[in-house]
Amino acid sequence: MKVCVAGAGAFGAKHVEGIRNISGVEVVSVVGRLPDKTREFAQKYGIAQATTELDEVLARPDIDAVILCTPTQMHAAQTIACLRAGKHVQVEIPMADSLADARAIVAAQKESGRVAMAGHTRRFNPSHQWIHRKIAAGELKIQQMDVQTYFFRRTNMNALGQPRSWTDHLLWHHAAHTVDLFHYQTGEISAHARAMQGPIHPELGIAMDMSIQLKVAGGAICTLSLSFNNDGPLGTFFRYICDKGTFIARYDDLVDGRENPIDVSKGYVSTNGIELQDREFFAAIRDGREPNSSVAQVLPAYETLDRLERSLV
């Protein structure tokens, strides 16, 4: 299976490194914004084609699938272009920054019949999967998810400390992870959703702090705090307060409420959430089935994000 990775930045590299461990899949093309940087990326990872034009890749009949790690504002149009070109596509989170665009992607997937998957990695991190399996087996029930998504990002820099060509967003990007995960873990859609935001940054034009509350009909609640102002430990930390225990997930790692490590490696070919996400994408293509985290499955999260945006005070 021949694949193009669009986006020669931090997440493009994570996907290429994960795909190296998946047999029968080869990254043959990379698309980037800057020619020199894109060629350097291709040389580093031994990728044959480096280009700044996605259309050039979509015209190649030998390329089966595209993974989009491009700026958020390009996701919807590029996803739809890939599907219309007959390519399977995985688009990094968020698949869109508006409900209208998210719905347009789902419609394009249905029309094309191709696999279209959104990069909601939390569904695949072994830490969250361990919780998911316990819930599915009836061994745990969530009472509250308490989540902190914290960064120190007062300038427009990416995860590698490089200048970004686009502006990140607490609601449509970072909250999308948690809103979808809450739905996935509870098996329900948020019946209640509200949000508050802090002051708008004078240069970036975005809120730097945000608070979100969700509740499903079954009674479970989610409390989410997000900040670009946090000068301390960075990342997202999930506290699952359950009927039978408390658990804290930090990306692929899991501990109990007293910080005792939990082994989540059993039953997985990898403990890397991005690699597991990519494995699901390629397996769905081979099997001709809908993947976990398909664009249709995650659409309710974007409907909730739209409700949250309209509730902001």
NUVEX-484182 format. One line per 4 residues: number of its first residue (from 1); their letters; for each residue x, y, z of N, C-alpha, C. Coordinates in steps of 0.05 Angstrom, whole numbers, plus 32768, in hexadecimal, padded with zeros to 4 digits. Layout:
// residues N
NUM> A> X,Y,Z,X,Y,Z,X,Y,Z  ... .
This chain:
// residues 313
1> MKVC> 8011,7FE8,8000,8000,8000,8000,8012,8019,8000  800D,802A,7FED,801E,8042,7FEA,800F,805A,7FF5  801E,806A,8006,8011,807F,8016,8020,8099,8012  8011,80AF,8013,801D,80CA,8014,8017,80D6,802F .
5> VAGA> 802B,80E2,803C,8027,80F2,8054,8029,810F,804C  8013,811E,8051,8013,813A,804B,8017,8149,8065  802D,8157,8067,8035,8166,807F,8050,815C,8088  8064,816D,8084,8080,8165,808B,8088,8171,80A6 .
9> GAFG> 8075,8170,80B9,807B,817B,80D4,807C,8165,80E9  8076,816D,8101,8079,815A,8118,8067,8142,8115  804E,8146,810E,803C,812F,810C,8040,811F,80F3  8049,812C,80DE,8050,811C,80C6,8066,8108,80CD .
13> AKHV> 8079,8111,80DC,808F,80FF,80E4,8085,80E9,80F6  8073,80EE,8108,8068,80D9,811A,805A,80C4,8109  804C,80CB,80F5,803E,80B8,80E4,8052,80A7,80D4  8066,80B5,80C8,807A,80A6,80B8,8089,8092,80CA .
17> EGIR> 8090,809A,80E1,809E,8088,80F4,808D,8070,80FC  8073,8075,8100,8061,805F,8107,805D,804C,80F0  805A,8057,80D8,8055,8046,80C0,806D,8034,80BA  8085,803D,80C1,809D,802C,80BD,809A,8011,80CB .
21> NISG> 8089,800F,80DF,8085,7FF6,80ED,806E,7FE5,80E3  8061,7FEF,80CE,8049,7FE1,80C3,8051,7FD4,80A8  804F,7FBA,80A7,8057,7FAC,808F,8043,7FB0,8078  804D,7FB1,8060,803C,7FB3,8049,8033,7FD0,8043 .
25> VEVV> 803E,7FE3,8051,8037,7FFF,804D,8051,8010,8049  8050,8021,8035,8068,8031,802E,8060,804E,8029  806E,8060,8037,806B,807D,8032,807C,8084,8019  806F,808B,8003,807D,8090,7FEA,807E,80AE,7FE3 .
29> SVVG> 806F,80BE,7FF2,806D,80DA,7FEB,8068,80EB,8004  8074,8102,8005,806E,8115,801B,8068,8130,800E  8054,813E,8019,804C,8158,800F,8052,816C,8026  805F,8182,8020,8065,8196,8034,8060,81B2,8029 .
33> RLPD> 8062,81C6,803A,805E,81E1,8032,8077,81EE,8027  808E,81E7,8033,80A7,81F3,802A,80B8,81DF,801B  80C1,81E5,8003,80CF,81D1,7FF2,80E8,81C5,8000  80F9,81D6,800B,8112,81CC,8017,810D,81BB,802F .
37> KTRE> 80FA,81C4,8040,80F4,81B4,8058,80E7,8199,8050  80D7,8199,803B,80C9,8181,8033,80DD,816D,8027  80F1,8177,8018,8106,8166,800D,8117,815A,8023  811D,816B,8037,812D,8161,804E,811E,814B,805D .
41> FAQK> 8104,814E,8061,80F3,813B,806E,80F3,8120,805E  80F0,8122,8043,80F0,810B,8032,810B,80FC,8034  8120,810B,8033,813B,80FE,8035,813F,80F0,804F  8136,80FD,8065,813A,80F1,807F,812C,80D6,8082 .
45> YGIA> 8114,80D4,8076,8104,80BC,8079,8105,80AA,8060  8115,80B0,804C,8117,80A0,8035,80FE,809F,8024  80F1,80B5,8021,80D8,80B7,8012,80DE,80C1,7FF6  80D4,80B3,7FE2,80DC,80B8,7FC6,80D3,80D3,7FBC .
49> QATT> 80BB,80DC,7FC2,80B0,80F5,7FB6,80AD,810A,7FCC  80B6,8122,7FC6,80B1,8139,7FD7,80A5,814F,7FC6  808E,8159,7FCE,8081,816D,7FBD,8071,8180,7FCF  806B,8197,7FC5,805A,81AA,7FD3,803E,81AB,7FC9 .
53> ELDE> 8037,8199,7FB6,801D,8199,7FAA,800E,817F,7FAF  7FF9,8180,7FBF,7FE9,8168,7FC4,7FDC,815E,7FAB  7FD4,816F,7F99,7FC7,8167,7F80,7FD9,8155,7F6F  7FF3,815A,7F71,8006,8149,7F63,8006,812D,7F6D .
57> VLAR> 8002,812A,7F87,8000,810F,7F93,7FE6,8102,7F8C  7FD0,8111,7F8D,7FB6,8106,7F88,7FB3,80FC,7F6B  7FC3,8107,7F5A,7FC2,80FE,7F3D,7FD1,80E4,7F39  7FE0,80DA,7F4D,7FEF,80C1,7F4A,7FDD,80A9,7F4E .
61> PDID> 7FDA,8098,7F3B,7FC8,8081,7F3E,7FD3,806C,7F51  7FED,806C,7F57,7FF9,8058,7F68,7FF7,805D,7F86  7FEF,8076,7F8C,7FEC,807C,7FA9,7FD0,8075,7FB2  7FCF,8065,7FC7,7FB6,805A,7FD2,7FA9,806C,7FE7 .
65> AVIL> 7FB9,8079,7FF7,7FAF,8087,800E,7FC0,809F,8015  7FB3,80B2,8023,7FC0,80CB,802B,7FBB,80CF,8049  7FD0,80D7,8057,7FCD,80DF,8073,7FD2,80FD,8075  7FBE,810C,807D,7FC0,8129,807E,7FC9,8133,8099 .
69> CTPT> 7FE0,813F,809B,7FEB,814B,80B3,7FF0,8169,80AE  7FDE,8175,809F,7FE1,8190,8096,7FD3,81A3,80AA  7FD5,81BE,80A6,7FC7,81D0,80B8,7FA9,81CB,80B9  7F9E,81CF,80D0,7F81,81CA,80D5,7F6F,81D6,80C0 .
73> QMHA> 7F75,81EF,80B8,7F63,81FD,80A6,7F62,81F0,808A  7F75,81DE,8084,7F76,81D1,806A,7F69,81B5,806A  7F63,81AB,8082,7F5A,818F,8085,7F42,8188,8074  7F2D,8198,8076,7F14,8190,806A,7F17,818F,804B .
77> AQTI> 7F21,81A5,803F,7F24,81A6,8022,7F36,8190,8018  7F4C,818B,8026,7F5F,8176,801D,7F54,815A,8021  7F45,8155,8036,7F38,813B,803A,7F25,8135,8023  7F14,8149,801D,7F00,8145,8008,7F0E,8141,7FED .
81> ACLR> 7F24,8150,7FE8,7F33,814D,7FCF,7F3F,8130,7FCD  7F49,8126,7FE3,7F54,810A,7FE2,7F3E,80F6,7FDC  7F27,80F9,7FE9,7F11,80E6,7FE4,7F08,80E8,7FC7  7F05,80FF,7FBD,7EFC,8102,7FA1,7F10,80F8,7F8D .
85> AGKH> 7F2A,80F7,7F95,7F3E,80EC,7F84,7F40,80CD,7F87  7F2F,80C2,7F98,7F2E,80A5,7F9B,7F42,809A,7FAF  7F4D,80AC,7FC0,7F61,80A3,7FD4,7F54,809F,7FEF  7F5D,808B,7FFD,7F56,8088,801A,7F64,809E,8028 .
89> VQVE> 7F59,80A8,803E,7F65,80BF,804C,7F62,80BD,806A  7F78,80C3,8077,7F77,80C8,8094,7F7F,80E5,8099  7F6D,80F3,80A6,7F73,8110,80AB,7F78,8114,80C9  7F8E,8121,80CF,7F94,8126,80EB,7F7F,8137,80F8 .
93> IPMA> 7F7E,8135,8112,7F6A,8145,8122,7F71,8162,8120  7F5D,8174,811E,7F41,816E,8119,7F3C,816B,80FC  7F28,815B,80F5,7F23,8157,80D8,7F18,8170,80CC  7F0D,8182,80DC,7F03,819C,80D2,7F01,81AF,80E9 .
97> DSLA> 7F00,81C9,80E3,7EFC,81DD,80F9,7EE1,81EB,80F7  7ECE,81DD,80EB,7EB2,81E5,80EB,7EA1,81CD,80E7  7E88,81CE,80F1,7E76,81B7,80EE,7E6E,81B4,80D1  7E6A,81C9,80C2,7E63,81C7,80A6,7E78,81B7,8097 .
101> DARA> 7E92,81BD,809C,7EA7,81AF,808D,7EA9,8192,8096  7EA4,818D,80B0,7EA5,8171,80B9,7E8F,8161,80AC  7E78,816C,80AA,7E62,815E,809C,7E67,815A,807E  7E75,816D,8072,7E7C,816B,8056,7E8F,8154,8051 .
105> IVAA> 7EA2,8150,8064,7EB5,8139,8063,7EA6,811F,8064  7E93,811C,8077,7E84,8104,807A,7E74,80FE,8060  7E69,8112,8055,7E59,810F,803C,7E6C,8106,8025  7E84,8111,8024,7E97,810A,800F,7EA0,80ED,8012 .
109> QKES> 7EA4,80E4,802B,7EAC,80C9,8030,7E96,80B5,8026  7E7D,80BB,802D,7E67,80AA,8025,7E65,80A8,8006  7E69,80BF,7FF9,7E68,80C0,7FDC,7E7F,80B0,7FCF  7E97,80B1,7FDB,7EAE,80A5,7FCF,7EB0,8087,7FD5 .
113> GRVA> 7EA6,807F,7FED,7EA9,8063,7FF5,7EC5,805C,7FFF  7ED6,8070,8002,7EF1,806B,800B,7EF2,806C,802A  7F08,8062,8035,7F0C,8064,8052,7F15,8080,8058  7F07,808C,806B,7F0E,80A7,8074,7F0D,80A6,8093 .
117> MAGH> 7F24,80AD,809F,7F28,80AA,80BC,7F34,80C4,80C7  7F2B,80CB,80DE,7F36,80E3,80EC,7F49,80DA,8101  7F5E,80EA,8105,7F74,80E2,8117,7F6E,80E7,8134  7F59,80DB,813F,7F53,80DE,815B,7F63,80C9,816B .
121> TRRF> 7F7C,80D0,816F,7F8F,80BD,817A,7F88,80B1,8195  7F79,80C1,81A5,7F72,80B7,81C0,7F62,809D,81BF  7F54,8098,81A9,7F46,807E,81A6,7F59,8067,81A4  7F72,806C,819E,7F86,8057,8198,7F9C,8055,81AD .
125> NPSH> 7FA1,806A,81BD,7FB5,8069,81D1,7FAF,8051,81E3  7FC3,803F,81E9,7FBE,8028,81FA,7FB2,802F,8215  7FB9,8046,8220,7FAE,804E,823A,7F8F,8050,8238  7F85,805E,8224,7F68,8062,8221,7F5B,8048,8218 .
129> QWIH> 7F69,8039,8208,7F5D,801F,81FF,7F5A,800C,8217  7F6C,800D,822A,7F6A,7FFC,8242,7F50,8003,8251  7F4B,801D,8254,7F32,8026,8260,7F1A,801E,8250  7F1C,8021,8236,7F05,801A,8224,7EFD,7FFD,8226 .
133> RKIA> 7F11,7FEC,8227,7F0C,7FCF,8229,7EFF,7FC8,8244  7F08,7FD5,825A,7EFC,7FD1,8274,7EDE,7FDA,8274  7ED9,7FF0,8267,7EBD,7FFA,8265,7EAC,7FE6,8255  7EB7,7FDE,823E,7EA8,7FCB,822D,7EA2,7FB1,823B .
137> AGEL> 7EB4,7FA9,824D,7EB1,7F90,825B,7E9F,7F93,8274  7E96,7FAB,8279,7E85,7FB0,8290,7E93,7FB2,82AA  7EAE,7FB5,82A9,7EBE,7FB6,82C1,7EC2,7FD2,82CC  7EBD,7FE6,82BC,7EC0,8002,82C4,7EA9,8012,82B9 .
141> KIQQ> 7EA2,8027,82C8,7E8F,803B,82BE,7E99,8057,82C5  7E9A,8068,82B1,7EA5,8083,82B6,7E90,8094,82C5  7E9A,80A1,82D9,7E8A,80B5,82E7,7E92,80D2,82DF  7EAC,80D6,82DB,7EB6,80EF,82D1,7ED0,80EB,82C3 .
145> MDVQ> 7ED4,80FA,82AD,7EEE,80FD,82A0,7EF7,8119,82A6  7F0D,811C,82B4,7F18,8136,82BA,7F32,8139,82A9  7F32,814C,8297,7F47,814D,8283,7F54,8169,8283  7F6F,8169,8281,7F7E,8182,827F,7F8F,8181,8266 .
149> TYFF> 7F8B,8195,8254,7F9B,8197,823C,7FAA,81B1,823E  7FC4,81AF,8244,7FD4,81C7,824B,7FED,81C9,823A  7FF0,81E2,822F,8008,81E9,8220,8012,8204,8228  802A,820B,8221,8034,8226,8224,803B,8230,8208 .
153> RRTN> 8027,823D,81FC,8029,8243,81DF,801F,8260,81DB  802E,8273,81E3,8026,828F,81DF,8030,829B,81C5  803F,828B,81B7,8047,8292,819B,8040,827B,8189  8040,8280,816F,8036,826C,815C,804B,8258,8155 .
157> MNAL> 8051,8245,8167,8065,8230,8163,8059,8215,8164  8066,8202,8156,805C,81E6,8156,8069,81D5,816B  8064,81BB,816B,806E,81A9,8180,808D,81A7,817F  8099,81AE,8169,80B6,81AD,8166,80C3,81C8,816C .
161> GQPR> 80B3,81DC,8174,80BE,81F6,8179,80C3,8206,8160  80B6,81FF,814A,80B9,820C,8131,80A1,821E,812B  80A4,8234,811D,808E,8246,8116,8078,8238,8107  805F,823D,810E,8048,8231,8100,803E,8244,80EA .
165> SWTD> 8033,8238,80D5,8027,8248,80C0,8009,824C,80C5  7FFF,8242,80DB,7FE3,8243,80E1,7FE0,8246,80FF  7FC8,824C,8108,7FC2,8250,8125,7FB3,8238,8130  7FBC,822E,8146,7FAF,8218,8154,7F96,8222,8162 .
169> HLLW> 7F85,820F,816C,7F6C,8217,8178,7F65,8204,818F  7F5F,820F,81A6,7F59,81FE,81BD,7F3F,81EE,81B9  7F2B,81FA,81AE,7F11,81EC,81AB,7F11,81D8,8194  7F16,81E2,817B,7F13,81D1,8164,7F2A,81BD,8160 .
173> HHAA> 7F40,81C1,816D,7F56,81AE,816B,7F58,819D,8185  7F60,81AA,819B,7F67,819B,81B3,7F4F,8190,81C1  7F39,819F,81C3,7F21,8194,81CF,7F15,817D,81BF  7F1A,817D,81A5,7F0F,8167,8194,7F18,814C,819E .
177> HTVD> 7F31,814A,81A7,7F3B,8130,81B2,7F29,8126,81C9  7F25,8138,81DC,7F17,8130,81F5,7EF9,812C,81F0  7EEC,813E,81E1,7ED0,813B,81DB,7ECA,8120,81CE  7EDA,8119,81BA,7ED6,80FF,81AD,7EDC,80E8,81BF .
181> LFHY> 7EF2,80EA,81CF,7EF9,80D4,81E1,7EE3,80D0,81F6  7ED7,80E5,8200,7EC1,80E3,8214,7EA9,80D4,8207  7EA3,80DA,81EE,7E8D,80CC,81E0,7E95,80AE,81DC  7EAD,80AA,81D4,7EB7,808F,81CF,7EB7,807D,81E8 .
185> QTGE> 7EC0,8089,81FE,7EC2,8079,8217,7EA7,8074,8224  7E95,8087,8222,7E7A,8084,822E,7E67,8076,821C  7E6C,8077,8202,7E59,806B,81EE,7E41,807D,81EB  7E43,8096,81F3,7E2D,80A9,81F1,7E36,80C3,81E5 .
189> ISAH> 7E23,80D3,81DB,7E29,80EE,81D1,7E21,8102,81E7  7E31,8117,81E9,7E2B,812B,81FE,7E0F,8137,81FB  7E00,8133,8211,7DE5,813F,8212,7DE6,815C,821A  7DFB,8163,822A,7DFF,817F,8233,7E1C,8187,822D .
193> ARAM> 7E1F,819F,8224,7E3A,81A9,821D,7E3B,81C7,8220  7E4F,81D1,822F,7E52,81EE,8232,7E70,81F4,8235  7E77,820E,822F,7E93,8215,822F,7E96,8233,8237  7EAD,8239,8243,7EB5,8254,8248,7ED2,8258,823E .
197> QGPI> 7ED8,8270,8235,7EF3,8276,822C,7EFE,828F,8238  7F18,8290,823A,7F25,82A8,8245,7F2A,82BD,822F  7F3A,82D1,8235,7F3F,82E6,8221,7F4B,82DC,8207  7F45,82EA,81F2,7F50,82E5,81D7,7F6D,82F1,81D5 .
201> HPEL> 7F80,82E1,81CC,7F9B,82EB,81C9,7F9C,8301,81B4  7FA8,8317,81B9,7FA7,832E,81A6,7FB5,8329,818C  7FC8,8316,818B,7FD6,8311,8172,7FCD,82F7,8165  7FC9,82E2,8175,7FC1,82C8,816A,7FA3,82C7,8163 .
205> GIAM> 7F93,82D7,8170,7F77,82D8,816A,7F67,82C1,8175  7F72,82B2,8188,7F64,829B,8194,7F63,829D,81B2  7F50,828F,81BE,7F4F,828E,81DB,7F66,827D,81E5  7F73,8286,81FA,7F8A,8277,8205,7F82,8265,821C .
209> DMSI> 7F6A,8267,8226,7F60,8256,823C,7F43,8250,8237  7F3B,8237,823E,7F1F,822E,8239,7F18,8219,824E  7EFE,8219,8255,7EF3,8205,8267,7EDA,81F9,825A  7ED8,81DF,825A,7EC2,81D1,824D,7EB5,81BD,8260 .
213> QLKV> 7E9B,81BB,8260,7E8C,81A7,826F,7E7A,8197,825C  7E7A,817C,8260,7E69,816B,8250,7E5B,8157,8262  7E43,814F,825A,7E34,813A,8269,7E24,8129,8255  7E25,810F,8259,7E15,80FC,8248,7DFD,80F4,8258 .
217> AGGA> 7DE9,80E9,824A,7DD0,80E2,8256,7DD3,80CD,826C  7DE8,80BC,826A,7DED,80A8,827E,7DF7,80B3,8298  7DFE,80CD,8299,7E07,80DA,82B2,7E24,80E1,82B3  7E35,80D5,82A3,7E52,80DB,82A4,7E57,80F8,829B .
221> ICTL> 7E6A,8105,82A8,7E71,8120,82A1,7E8F,8121,8299  7E95,8136,828A,7EB1,813B,8282,7EB7,8158,8288  7ECD,815D,8296,7ED6,8178,829C,7EF1,817C,828E  7EF2,818F,827C,7F0A,8193,826B,7F15,81AF,826F .
225> SLSF> 7F2E,81B1,8276,7F3C,81CB,8278,7F52,81CC,8264  7F53,81E2,8254,7F67,81E5,823F,7F75,8200,8242  7F8F,8200,823D,7F9E,8219,823F,7FB6,8219,822D  7FBC,8230,8221,7FD5,8235,8214,7FE7,8246,8226 .
229> NNDG> 7FDF,824B,823E,7FED,825D,8251,7FFC,824D,8267  7FFA,8233,8266,8005,8223,827C,8023,821F,827A  8032,822C,828C,804F,8229,828D,8056,8213,82A1  8053,81FA,8298,8058,81E3,82A9,8057,81CA,8299 .
233> PLGT> 8050,81B3,82A5,804E,819A,8295,803B,819E,827E  8044,8195,8266,8034,819A,824E,8027,8180,8244  8011,8183,8237,8004,816B,822B,7FE7,8169,8236  7FDB,8151,8232,7FC0,814C,823B,7FC0,8135,824F .
237> FFRY> 7FB2,8139,8265,7FB2,8125,827A,7F94,811F,8280  7F8E,8105,827F,7F72,80FC,8282,7F6F,80ED,829C  7F5E,80F7,82AD,7F57,80E9,82C6,7F3C,80DC,82C3  7F3B,80C2,82C3,7F22,80B3,82C2,7F19,80AD,82DF .
241> ICDK> 7F04,80B9,82E8,7EF8,80B3,8302,7EE1,80A0,82FD  7EE5,8087,8305,7ED2,8071,82FF,7EC6,8066,8318  7EB2,8055,8314,7EA5,8049,832B,7EB7,8035,833A  7ECB,802B,832B,7EDE,8018,8338,7EFA,8020,8331 .
245> GTFI> 7F02,8036,833D,7F1E,803F,833A,7F20,8059,832A  7F38,8065,832D,7F3F,807E,831F,7F58,8078,830F  7F59,8083,82F7,7F70,807D,82E4,7F78,8097,82D7  7F92,8099,82D2,7F9D,80B1,82C5,7FAC,80A9,82AC .
249> ARYD> 7FA3,80B3,8296,7FB0,80AD,827C,7FC0,80C4,8272  7FD9,80BE,826C,7FEB,80D2,8260,7FF5,80C7,8246  7FE6,80CE,8230,7FEC,80C3,8216,7FEB,80A4,8216  8001,8097,8211,8000,8079,8210,8004,806C,822B .
253> DLVD> 8009,807B,8240,800E,8070,825A,7FF6,8073,826D  7FF3,8060,8280,7FDC,8061,8292,7FE6,805A,82AF  7FDB,8069,82C2,7FE0,8063,82DF,7FC6,8063,82ED  7FC5,8058,8305,7FAC,805A,8314,7FAC,8074,8324 .
257> GREN> 7F98,8078,8334,7F95,8092,8342,7FAB,8098,8356  7FBB,8084,835D,7FD1,8088,836F,7FEC,8086,8360  7FEB,8089,8346,8003,808B,8335,8012,8070,8333  8004,805A,8338,8010,803F,8333,800D,8039,8315 .
261> PIDV> 8023,8032,8307,8021,802C,82EB,8010,8014,82E5  8002,8015,82CE,7FF2,7FFF,82C4,7FFD,7FF7,82A9  8002,7FDD,82A6,800E,7FD2,828D,7FF8,7FD1,8278  7FFA,7FE1,8264,7FE5,7FE2,824F,7FF0,7FD6,8234 .
265> SKGY> 8007,7FC8,8236,8014,7FBF,821D,8009,7FA4,8213  7FFB,7F95,8224,7FF2,7F7A,821D,7FDD,7F7C,8207  7FE1,7F6C,81F2,7FCD,7F6B,81DD,7FD1,7F7F,81C7  7FE7,7F8E,81C8,7FEC,7FA3,81B4,8006,7F9D,81A5 .
269> VSTN> 8007,7FA2,818B,801F,7F9F,817C,8032,7FB7,8180  8026,7FCC,818B,8036,7FE4,8191,8029,7FF3,81A8  8039,8003,81B6,802E,8014,81CB,802E,8031,81C2  8031,8035,81A8,8031,8050,819B,8015,8055,818F .
273> GIEL> 8006,8069,819B,7FEB,806E,8192,7FE9,8076,8174  7FFD,8086,816B,7FFC,808E,814F,7FFF,8076,813C  8012,8064,8143,8016,804C,8133,7FFD,803A,8133  7FF0,8037,814A,7FD8,8027,814C,7FC1,8034,813C .
277> QDRE> 7FC0,804E,813C,7FAD,805D,812C,7FB1,8057,810E  7FCA,8058,8105,7FD1,8053,80E9,7FCB,8036,80E2  7FD1,8024,80F4,7FCB,8008,80EF,7FAD,8003,80EA  7F9C,8011,80F9,7F80,800F,80F5,7F77,801A,80DA .
281> FFAA> 7F83,8030,80D2,7F7D,803C,80B8,7F83,8028,80A1  7F9B,801D,80A1,7FA3,800B,808B,7F93,7FF0,808C  7F8E,7FE7,80A4,7F7E,7FCE,80A7,7F62,7FD2,809C  7F56,7FE9,80A1,7F3B,7FEF,8097,7F3B,7FF0,8079 .
285> IRDG> 7F50,7FFB,806D,7F52,7FFC,8050,7F54,7FE0,8045  7F65,7FD0,8050,7F68,7FB4,8047,7F4E,7FA4,804A  7F41,7FA8,8061,7F29,7F98,8067,7F10,7FA3,805A  7F11,7FBB,804F,7EFA,7FC8,8043,7EE4,7FCE,8057 .
289> REPN> 7EEC,7FD8,806E,7ED9,7FDE,8084,7EDC,7FFA,808F  7EC9,8002,80A0,7ECB,801C,80AD,7EDF,801A,80C4  7EF1,802D,80C6,7F05,802C,80DC,7EFA,8038,80F6  7F05,8030,810C,7F01,803F,8125,7F0B,805B,8120 .
293> SSVA> 7EFC,806F,8128,7F03,808B,8124,7EFE,8094,8107  7EEA,8087,80FA,7EE2,8090,80DF,7ED7,80AC,80E2  7ED6,80BB,80CC,7ECC,80D6,80CC,7EAF,80D6,80D5  7EA0,80C1,80CE,7E84,80C0,80D7,7E82,80BB,80F5 .
297> QVLP> 7E93,80AB,8100,7E92,80A5,811D,7E99,80BD,812E  7EAB,80CE,8124,7EB3,80E5,8135,7EA3,80FE,8130  7E91,80FD,811C,7E81,8115,8116,7E72,811F,812E  7E66,810E,8140,7E59,811A,8158,7E6A,812B,8169 .
301> AYET> 7E84,8126,8169,7E96,8138,8179,7E97,8153,816D  7E96,8155,8152,7E97,816F,8145,7E7C,817D,8148  7E66,816E,8149,7E4C,817A,814F,7E4C,8186,816B  7E59,8178,817E,7E5B,8182,8199,7E6E,819B,819A .
305> LDRL> 7E84,819A,818B,7E96,81B2,818A,7E87,81CA,8180  7E76,81C6,816C,7E66,81DC,8162,7E53,81E7,8177  7E47,81D5,8187,7E35,81DE,819D,7E46,81EE,81B2  7E5E,81E4,81B7,7E6F,81F1,81CB,7E77,820D,81C1 .
309> ERSL> 7E7E,820F,81A8,7E86,8229,819D,7E6F,823D,81A0  7E56,8234,819A,7E3F,8245,819C,7E38,824C,81B9  7E42,823C,81CC,7E3C,8241,81E8,7E51,8253,81F6  7E68,8259,81E8,7E7E,8266,81F5,7E76,8281,8201 .
313> V> 7E80,8285,8219,7E7C,829F,8226,7E97,82A9,8231 .
